[in-house]
């Protein structure tokens, strides 16, 4: 056991992208980091990361995890049916134009999931860290494993050799969404690569090193043949209480 506490390694992860009403992102972040972190975790989930989308001032992105789908159902039922959401949920909802862009994910392979320690979470009101997080969403035809295999066996070795290893590599969780009150995107087959950097320039250098790698362009070309859309790159700035940073 680590002196800073055991690690959470969720088997089910939600990547949630919220479109907010203009100018209200900081209001939601302040409310979220104050009222919705420990209170969600008390029901059995873990709040993994909260971010400002650097490409959209009205977009809030966050990640939360669960040990399995059964715990997810129970935890969401308890939280959204509980007193904290009853008190603060209306104010949170008032900041949102859309909250249904949600990917339900699981680790792509053994050892590729997120590992965080709640004991390392900064206090409420902590300043945002000087970090940059990239989340790249690769989309492939539903039901076909070829794209995920190319990312796992081709792209990931190149990423690790060219720069920092990803924090996590996740893919679509195909289990039925049993908490219908919160929709998730269906018919998806994605791989999400999540990587942290000291700053955005380090991220750009990493991408350049991938392209310069002896296998980089060939691997990307092979993945390109399998894609149904260009990869969606999220450029993210962690909030003060985000564990992923």
Secondary structure by P-SEA (a helix, b strand, c coil): cccccccccccbbbbcccccccccaaaaaaaaacccaaaaaaacccccbbbbcccccccccbbbbcccaaaaaaaaaaaaacccccccaaaaaaacccccbbbbbcccccccbbbbbcccccccccccccbbbbbbbbbcccccaaaaaaaaccaaaaaaaacccccccccccccccccccccccccccbbbbbbbcccaaaaaaaaaaaaaccaaaaaaaaaaaaccccbbbbbcccccccccc
